[in-house]
Amino acid sequence: PFSFETNLCNMTQERHCQMNIVIVGAGIIGASIAYRLAKRHASVTLIDKSTPGSGASSHSFAWINAGAKSPSSYHDFNRRSLEMWERFARQLDADVGLRWGGKISWECTPERAQELRKRVKQLQSWGYPTRLIDEAELRGLEPGIEPGPVAAAEFSEIEGHVEPQKVVDACISQITRLGAEVASDTEVVHLTADSNNRVRAVHTFNGEFQCDAVVLAAGLEVTRLASMVGVHVPQEDSPGVVVRTDSRPKLLHSVPVVYTPPIDAHHQEVHLRQLADGTLMIGEGSQESLNLDDSQAHADDLLDRAIHYLPALADAKAIPVPVGYRPMPLDGYPVLGFARQAPNVYLALTHSGVTLAPLIGQLASIEILDGVRVEALDPYRPERFV
């Protein structure tokens, strides 16, 4: 287990020093960790090569769920974080666009319906509150939906969504109030380590930041940054496309997240949610789907597929969003914990950043400030890639 030098913070002592921590990456994961550390009186510097929240967090569909996660241990990890979101939002004391009400999905073909039923039964065996529903209940939950033939449908009642930029902004508001420093447009170019391979300074184009510990939470950049201290964190390319609409009247009244089936064999399914400002986000496929087409034509096509099931969108305008590259560790699971090669460098990399932000922030702060090894993070340690 990792243990800090005796001159570093020990929060169990009657008096403690103020630990100086640099966090690289101001997306939803980095901001959440910064918030937890600042609340515990660490001296926090949060830096980002662009503006906070402008990376993968800005492209996220931001669906809070544990339903699409396996095996059961990883499902439970996400479920634990899902259950933390309500308290996390209250602590941030800001409107972060958090909305509950669940998710509905359905299938129109016998083959896909069989897979849906199988998935629901698996999740129920893990104790997840999802269930099969009939067409009448589907229509009752969201009367504006025109589902077409329904071979099977499901309702996952505890899921929801949030607006990541609002979360990042709220975290930054809290940490600056607590005395933290936030540096935007600040790209890391070098990490200086001592004879024990502990990083003592983070060098950027805008100056140098001294530190007792470093958190690498910069999404795609984690691979490059970790390599500076000899740590191998492989990722695979995961480009994705979401589009937005112009602001619409409230169209989804009960269930905030809707997953629709493919309109035909030549298209992927689409999913949609409506934000507080009335705009809708539309995505397609699953987290494994790769898409580089961020053209207006593709945006219009996604909107047309959504209109097929939600006719009230007929006069909406599709607004393309530039393709976003999502963090994706090579095996698909989070990378969390201190690096053996550089024992004061903490890695925080995950694809499911929105769902996991509250839990990762909490557990990372315990490991960093209390010098303990949290058992729940053991399956996700960086050394598995050595």
N, C-alpha and C positions, 0 to 999 in steps of 0.2 A: 504493500500500500504506500501511496505517496505521503511523504512527511516534509513539511517545510522546515527551514532552518529555525533555530530557537529564537532568533531575533525577529521573526515574522509574526503575523497576527495569530493569536490563540484566543478565540472568543470565549473559551471556558475560563480563562484567567480573570481575576478580579479587575485588572487593568490590561489594556492591550494597545498596541501601536496601530497606526493607520497604514494599512497595506496599500501600496501604489500599484494599480492594475491598469494596463492598457488593453482595450478591447478593439480588435480590428474587424470592422464590419458592422454597419448600423442598420441592418435589416431587422426583421422581427425577432430573430434569435439573439443577435448581438444586443439589441435594445432591451430585451427581456432580461438577459444576464446582467447588463449594466444596471438596470433598475434594482434587481435583487441585491447586487453588491453594494450599490450606493445606499440602499436602505439599511445595510449593516455597517455603514460608516467607513467603508473602504474609500480610498481616493481613486476615483475612476476617470479615465480619459477614454472617450469613445470616438474612434476615428473611422472615416469612410473615404474611399477614393473618389466618390461622387457626392450625392446628397443622401441623407438618411432615408431609407425606404425605397430608393430608386432602382434597386437591383431586382433579384428574383421576387422579393415581396410584392413589388408593384405589378407583377404578372400573375400572381397566384390567384386561383379561383377562390381560395380562402374558405373552403368547406371544412368545418370542424366535425370530425368523425373518427370512429374506430372500425367501421364496418368493412372497409376495403383493405384491412390490414391482417396479415397472417405471418407466422403461425400464431397460436393462441397467446404466447408470451408477448409478442409484439402488439397484438390486439389489446391485451391488458394494459400495456405501457401507454398506448394511445388513449384507451378508455380512462385511465387515471388522469391524464392531462385534460381530456375533454371535461371531466367533472370539476376541474380546477378553474375553468374559464370564467365562470360567473363571479367567483371571488376575486380573481385577477383583475377583471374589468372594474369591479367596485373599488379595489385598491388604487387603480390608476385614476379614479375620480374624474372620468371624462367619458363622453359618448364615443365609443370605438366602433359603432355600427354592429354591435353584437345582437344577433337575432336568433331565437330558438323556434322550434316548431316541427323539426324533423325533415326528412327527405322522402320523396316518393319516386318510384321508378316502376316501369312495367315493360313487358315484352309482347310482341305481336306474333311471333312464330313459335311453333311447338318446341323446336330445338333450343332456342334461347330461353324459353319459359322453363324448360327443364333445368337449365343451369341456374336460373334465378331461384327456383324452389330449393335446389341443392344448397345454394349459398345461404339462403335464409335459415335452413335447418342447421347448417354448420354454426352460424352466428348464434342461433338460439341455444345450441349445445354449450356455447361459451358464456351464456347468460346475458346476451345482448338483446335489448328490447326492440326487436324488429319482428314483423309478422307479415304473412300473406294477407292481402285484402282483395275483395272482388271489385268489379268495374263500378258498381254503384258507390262503394265507399271511396274509391279513387276520385270519381267525379264530385262526390260530396266534399272531399277535402279541398279540392281546387276546381270550382265550377267552371272556370275559364278554360280549362284544359279540354281539348277534343282528342281523346287518346286513340281513336280508331279501334280496330279489333284488339281486345285484351286477352292474351293467352295466360298471363300471370302478372300479378302486381304485388309490390311490397311497400310497407311504410315503416321507416326507422324513426321512431318518435323523439329521440333525445339529441338528434344532430342539429347543427345550425351553421351560421356563417358569421364572419366578422370582416371589418375593413382594415387590412394590414397597415396602410399608411396612417390611419387614425391611431392605431396601437403604437406604432413607432413614435408618432408625434407626442402621444400621451406619456410614453416612457421618457422621452427626452425632456419634456416639461418637468417631470418629477425629478429626474436626476440633476438637472441644472439647478432646481430649487435646493437640492441637497449638496450643491457645490461641485458637481462633476463638470468636466470640460468636454465639449463636443467640437470636433474638428472635421469639417466637411472638405471635399476636394483635396484630400490628403492621402496620397498613395504611398504605401510602404515599399521601400527599395532595399532595405537591409535590416537584419537582426544581429545585434552584437551580443555574443555570449562570452562568459568567463571560462576559466579553466575547467569548471565542472559542467560545462554546457548549459548553464542557466543564462537565459537571455536577460541582459541588463539594460538594453536600450533598443528602442524601435526607431529606425531612421526613415524619414520620409522626405519628399521633395520640399516640404514646408518646415523642416526642422527635426529635432531629435526629442524623443520622449523616454525619460528614464523610467524603469519599472522594476517591481519585485516579481511580477507574473504577467504573462501575456495570454489573452484569449483570442484564438483565431476563429472568427465566426463570419467569415467573408464569403460564404457560399462557394461559387466556382473558384474563387481566388485562394481558397484554403490549400488546394493542392500545391500551388506555386509557393505560397508563404511557408507551408510546412517543409517544403524541400530545402528552404534556406537553413534549416537546422537538422537536416538529414532524416526527415520523417516522410515516409511514403504513404500518401493518401490518394489512391486511385479513384477517379471518377469517370463515368461515361457521359457522352454527349446526350443531353435531354432537352432539345428545343421544343417549345410549345407555343401555341397561339391561342389567345382569347381575344374576343372583340367586345366592344361596348355599343350600346345604343344611345340615342339621345334620351333625354328625360321623358318618362312616361308616367301617366297616372298609375296608382297602385294596381298591379296586375296579379300578384301572388299574395293571397290574403291569409292563408293558414299555414302553408308549408313553404319555407324559404328556399329550399333547394329541390330542383326538379331534374331528374335524369330521364330523358326520352329515348325510345328505341331508334335504331336507324330507320330512315324513311324507305330505304331499299337496300339491296345487297351491295351496292356500290358506294355507300356512304357510312361513316361512323355515326354512332349515337351522339347527341348533343346534350349538354347540361346547362342550366341557366339559374340565375339568382338575381334579385333586384336589390339595389343599394338604397341607402336612405335618401339620396338625391333624385331617385326615380329612374336612374339609368339601370340597364340590365347588363350583366356580364354573361357571355355565351362562350362556352368551350366545347371541345369535342374529344371523344375517345377517353382513354384512361391515362394514368400517370406514365404508362409505358409508351403512349402514343408519341410519335415524333413528327413534328410539322414545322416547316420553314416558310410556309406560304402566308405572308402577312399583307397580301394585296387587298385592294378594295373588292375585287371580284370574289375572293375567298370569303371576305367578311360578309358580303351580300349573300353568298351561298349559305353560310352558317345561319344568318338571320332567316333566310327562306326556310331552312329546316326547322328552326324554332317556331316560325309562323305556322308551319304545318300542324303543330300541336297546340299552339297558343295563338289563335286567330286575332286576338286583340292587338298583336304586334304588327299588324298588316301595314300600317302607315309609319312604322318606326324607321329610323335611319341607322345603318350600320357604320360604326366608326372603327376602322382597323387600328390595332395596337401593334407596334413593332415586335417581332418575334422575341420571346424571352428564353434565355437559357437557364434551366432550372438545376439547382444542385442535385446530384445523383451519385452517391457513393457506389462503387462498382458492384457491390452485392445488394444494393437497394436499401440497406439499413443504416441508421445513424452512426456517426463516428463521434464518440464523446469520451473525454477524459484527458489526463495528462499524458504527454509523450514520454516514453522511456528514454529516448535519445536526448531529449531536452526537458528535464523534469519540472520546469516551471512554465511550460507552454501547454495551454489547455486547448483542445480541439473541440469545436462544436459545429458539426456539419450534419445536415439532414435534409431529405426531400420534403418531409411532412412538417415544415417549419411552423405553419399556422396552428395546426392541432397541437403540436408539441411545445410551443413556446412557453406556456406557463410552467410546465414540469421541468423542462431543460433549464430554465432560468433558476428555478428553486434548487434543483439537485446540483447544478454546477456551482452555485454560490456556497453550498455546504462543502463540496469537495475542495474548493479553492480556499475558503476562509477557515474551515475547521480541520483541514488536513486529514480527512477521512476518505475512505473508499466506499462509495454508495453501491451496495450490491446490485441494485436494480439496473445499474449501468454496465455491469460486467459483460453482457453479450455484445456491447457496442464499442468496446475499447479499440483504440487505433492500432494496437500491436497485432491484431488479427491479420493485417495486411503485410506484416514483415515476412 
